[in-house]
């Protein structure tokens, strides 16, 4: 696993995870080349960061380069994290787009609510 950034939050996460023997952890600078290099050297499957250190554009570029990667963005103010992965479905037709848009719309915490329809 790669801890991406050297902010106070990223360093606290590293300190909290350091004792975990089931995680092979390395901390790198909050740059795209540093993250890409660490992933190439270590073959890591996950990255943890915070958006105060790493820009959204860099997160998207990292996912584009490593589509099977899991990126965990920690937001201490929300007491939640955002977990991103990159799927790359085929997009040849409008039907392909519709299938992706409809996927996951029913159930689950992150599913969009059903639209309210006016009654006659």
C-alpha positions in Angstrom: 0.0 0.0 0.0 1.1 3.5 -0.7 0.5 6.5 1.5 0.4 9.4 -1.0 1.6 12.6 0.5 3.4 13.9 3.5 0.8 16.1 5.1 0.1 15.8 8.8 -2.9 13.6 8.1 -1.0 11.3 5.7 1.8 11.0 8.3 -0.8 10.2 11.0 -2.3 7.5 8.8 1.1 6.0 8.3 1.8 6.1 12.0 -1.5 4.4 12.7 -0.9 1.7 10.0 2.8 1.1 10.7 2.2 -1.7 13.2 -0.1 -3.7 10.9 1.9 -6.7 9.7 -0.7 -7.4 7.0 0.1 -4.2 5.2 3.3 -3.4 3.2 3.3 0.3 3.5 5.4 3.1 2.0 4.9 6.8 2.2 5.8 9.0 -0.8 5.6 12.7 -1.8 2.3 14.1 -3.0 3.3 14.1 -6.6 2.0 11.9 -9.5 5.5 10.7 -10.4 6.2 9.7 -6.8 2.9 7.7 -6.7 3.5 6.1 -10.1 7.0 5.1 -9.1 6.0 3.6 -5.9 3.3 1.6 -7.6 5.7 0.4 -10.2 8.4 -0.6 -7.7 6.0 -2.2 -5.1 3.1 -3.6 -7.1 0.8 -2.1 -4.6 -3.0 -2.5 -5.0 -4.1 0.5 -2.9 -3.3 4.1 -2.2 -4.4 6.3 0.7 -4.3 10.1 0.5 -6.2 13.3 1.4 -7.3 15.9 -1.0 -5.6 18.6 0.9 -2.3 17.0 -0.3 -3.2 15.4 -3.6 -5.2 17.1 -6.3 -8.3 15.5 -7.8 -6.6 15.6 -11.2 -3.7 13.6 -9.9 -6.1 11.0 -8.4 -7.8 10.7 -11.8 -4.5 10.4 -13.6 -3.4 7.7 -11.2 -6.6 5.7 -11.7 -6.3 6.1 -15.5 -2.7 4.6 -15.3 -3.7 1.9 -12.8 -7.4 0.9 -13.4 -7.4 -1.9 -10.8 -6.1 0.4 -8.1 -8.1 1.3 -5.1 -7.7 4.9 -3.9 -8.9 5.8 -0.4 -9.3 9.5 0.1 -9.6 10.3 3.8 -11.7 13.3 4.9 -11.3 13.8 8.6 -13.8 16.6 8.6 -16.6 14.4 7.3 -15.5 11.4 9.4 -15.7 9.4 6.2 -13.5 8.3 3.3 -14.2 8.1 -0.4 -13.1 4.9 -2.0 -12.5 5.1 -5.7 -11.8 2.4 -8.3 -11.7 2.7 -12.0 -13.9 0.6 -14.2 -13.4 0.9 -17.9 -16.6 -0.5 -19.5 -17.0 -0.6 -23.2 -18.6 2.5 -24.6 -19.5 1.8 -28.2 -23.2 2.6 -28.2 -25.8 4.6 -26.4 -27.0 1.3 -25.0 -23.6 0.8 -23.4 -23.8 4.2 -21.8 -27.3 3.5 -20.5 -26.2 0.2 -19.0 -23.5 1.9 -17.1 -25.8 4.7 -16.0 -28.4 2.3 -14.7 -26.0 0.0 -12.9 -26.2 0.2 -9.2 -29.2 2.6 -9.1 -31.3 0.3 -6.8 -30.2 -0.4 -3.2 -27.0 0.3 -1.4 -25.9 3.3 0.7 -24.5 5.2 -2.3 -27.4 4.6 -4.7 -29.2 7.6 -5.9 -32.7 8.1 -4.4 -35.7 7.3 -6.5 -37.0 10.5 -8.2 -40.2 11.9 -6.8 -43.0 11.8 -9.4 -45.9 14.1 -9.1 -49.3 12.5 -8.7 -52.3 13.5 -10.8 
